[in-house]
Amino acid sequence: MKKRTLFLIGLSMLLFSACTPDDSVITVMIHPEITGCSDFGVRHCMQIKYEEDATEWELFPHPIEGFDFEPGYDYVLDVRVTVTNTAPKYELVKIITKTLH
């Protein structure tokens, strides 16, 4: 539970400090397998990290518009994050790499 809270606080800080009022583009790495994440109120989550040398994957319960996840592939994506009044919106800008794991 603590990890989830820290993740949400960190993500919020990242989004609000790094974003202009419109949007910003971030690079994320996507783990090749989906995992359960009922703590977020959804059945399955992608696992992401923002730095290649990060040792732990973070649960990511949000859809990325325009991105069709295929299990078994490592992805590096550029994602546009748009901050709205209700929740951030994530949209695929480009797939940088898609590698069979």
C-alpha positions as CSV (number, residue, x, y, z in Angstrom):
1,M,0.0,0.0,0.0
2,K,2.9,2.4,0.8
3,K,4.5,1.7,-2.5
4,R,1.2,2.5,-4.3
5,T,0.8,5.8,-2.4
6,L,4.4,6.8,-3.2
7,F,3.9,5.9,-6.8
8,L,0.8,8.1,-7.1
9,I,2.4,11.0,-5.3
10,G,5.5,10.7,-7.5
11,L,3.5,10.5,-10.7
12,S,1.4,13.5,-9.7
13,M,4.5,15.5,-8.9
14,L,6.0,14.5,-12.2
15,L,3.0,15.4,-14.1
16,F,2.3,18.7,-12.5
17,S,5.9,19.9,-12.3
18,A,7.0,18.7,-15.7
19,C,3.9,19.6,-17.7
20,T,3.0,22.9,-19.2
21,P,-0.7,23.6,-18.9
22,D,-1.2,21.7,-22.2
23,D,0.9,18.5,-22.3
24,S,4.3,17.0,-22.2
25,V,6.0,13.9,-23.8
26,I,7.8,11.3,-21.6
27,T,9.7,8.2,-22.4
28,V,8.7,5.0,-20.7
29,M,9.8,1.4,-20.7
30,I,7.1,-1.3,-20.7
31,H,7.6,-4.7,-19.1
32,P,6.8,-7.7,-21.4
33,E,4.1,-9.1,-19.1
34,I,0.9,-7.7,-17.7
35,T,0.3,-8.1,-13.9
36,G,-2.7,-8.0,-11.5
37,C,-3.3,-4.7,-9.8
38,S,-6.6,-4.8,-7.9
39,D,-5.4,-2.0,-5.6
40,F,-6.1,0.4,-8.5
41,G,-9.6,-0.9,-9.1
42,V,-8.7,-2.6,-12.4
43,R,-7.8,-6.2,-13.1
44,H,-4.6,-5.8,-15.0
45,C,-1.8,-3.3,-15.2
46,M,1.2,-2.7,-17.4
47,Q,4.5,-2.4,-15.6
48,I,6.6,0.6,-16.4
49,K,9.8,2.3,-15.5
50,Y,11.2,5.7,-16.5
51,E,14.9,5.0,-16.3
52,E,16.6,2.0,-18.1
53,D,18.7,1.4,-15.0
54,A,15.8,1.4,-12.5
55,T,15.6,-1.9,-10.8
56,E,11.9,-2.0,-9.9
57,W,8.9,-1.8,-12.2
58,E,5.9,0.4,-11.3
59,L,2.3,-0.6,-11.8
60,F,0.6,1.5,-14.5
61,P,-3.2,1.1,-14.4
62,H,-3.9,3.7,-17.2
63,P,-4.6,3.0,-20.9
64,I,-2.2,4.5,-23.4
65,E,-4.4,5.7,-26.3
66,G,-3.1,4.3,-29.6
67,F,-0.9,1.6,-28.0
68,D,-1.8,-2.1,-28.4
69,F,0.3,-4.1,-25.9
70,E,1.5,-7.5,-27.0
71,P,2.7,-9.8,-24.3
72,G,6.3,-11.0,-24.6
73,Y,7.7,-7.8,-26.0
74,D,9.8,-5.1,-24.2
75,Y,8.8,-1.7,-25.4
76,V,10.2,1.8,-25.1
77,L,7.6,4.4,-25.9
78,D,7.3,8.2,-26.2
79,V,4.0,9.0,-24.5
80,R,2.1,12.4,-24.5
81,V,0.7,13.1,-21.1
82,T,-2.1,15.6,-21.0
83,V,-3.2,16.9,-17.6
84,T,-7.0,17.4,-17.4
85,N,-9.2,18.3,-14.5
86,T,-10.2,14.7,-13.9
87,A,-7.2,12.6,-14.7
88,P,-4.1,12.5,-16.8
89,K,-4.6,11.2,-20.4
90,Y,-1.8,9.1,-22.0
91,E,-1.4,9.0,-25.8
92,L,1.2,7.1,-27.8
93,V,3.5,9.4,-29.7
94,K,5.8,6.7,-31.1
95,I,7.2,3.3,-30.4
96,I,10.9,3.7,-30.1
97,T,11.7,0.0,-29.8
98,K,9.7,-3.2,-29.7
99,T,11.9,-6.2,-28.8
100,L,10.9,-9.8,-28.3
101,H,11.8,-10.7,-24.7
